[in-house]
């Protein structure tokens, strides 16, 4: 099997994560906020170390880290929890995932704001058009996918958010594909919310994610319930993170993600980025040899490690079946991001190949041989 569906979830993960998560859980797998036992305090220390790891990954000194089940839950909480009294115009990119677009489409009807798209010419930002639009309709809220999960292109966040902050707009950055790979030093302070997923480039487990939060922005929680503190108060506490972490925590996920981010930081984000980029170039070199059969839609430069292709003679479904019958694990279709496909008039979707830190040279040789057999 050649696993090239890392944009969905990375596989494999770090050995440290596999070997030690259950061992720690077996020893201290209780609740860290419901009693004062030694085990509870040890688990709380693991949680705090995880949050410090995440702040380090994102070069942040002022955000609060909120843990929950996923990037999707995070986006639901952020977008549903904002006060829309002064939010009259919302901007998004044409590369947004359904975890943004489905929510914002619903909220547009309920909250009655204008929804506008930042103009891109293929993968290039039309800066002049954006500035004119901001002058006409100031950006009260801007939501960006840092890197497209379809094409891999990295959006110019610093350029866009610098303009947004001139109008004191709220900024939300979805880093499901970029967290753990890119350097956030220049953009972290421009982001009011930074959403992350544990199971992609953090090389952690599924079922845990979260967001970095600028606590100066009022936000209502999405989930109400027990918090382990102030049980006598029938309103959700104002304390952070408890306000946004109702219910029993995913202790297994917290342990796993802490171990994964420990390893990520130990190896070094730059090292992981360079290895992943090297694997991306090898994948590109392999696929471009089949240009008579496959058209590459993704950009070669400024790419997070994702290549989308369409077939010259085969439909997306046919291509997907051919590849998977040869044990090449990819993803076909719209990838939960129909907006990105509309941007390129790809109504049927694409076949998406995506690399990770762990892909081996022999896999690309094997991939080429398998593609020769198919085509």
Secondary structure, 3 states (H helix, E strand, C coil): CEECECCCCCCCCCHHHHHHHHHHHHHHCCCCCCCCCHHHHHHHHHHHHHHHHHHHHCCCCCCEEEEECCHHHHHHHHHHHCCCCCCCEEEECCCCCHHHHHHHHHHHHHHCCEEEECCEECCEECHHHHHHHHHHCCCCEEEEECECCCCCEECCHHHHHHHHHHCCCEEEEECCCCCCCCCCCCCHHHCCEEEEECCCCCCCCCCCEEEEECCCCCCCCCCCCCCCCCCCCCCCCCCCCHHHCCCCCCHHHHHHHHHHHHHHHHHCHHHHHHHHHHHHHHHHHHHHHHCCCEEECCCCCCECCEEEEEECCCCHHHHHHHHHHCCEECEEECCCCHHHHHHCCCCCCEEEEECCCCCCHHHHHHHHHHHHHHC
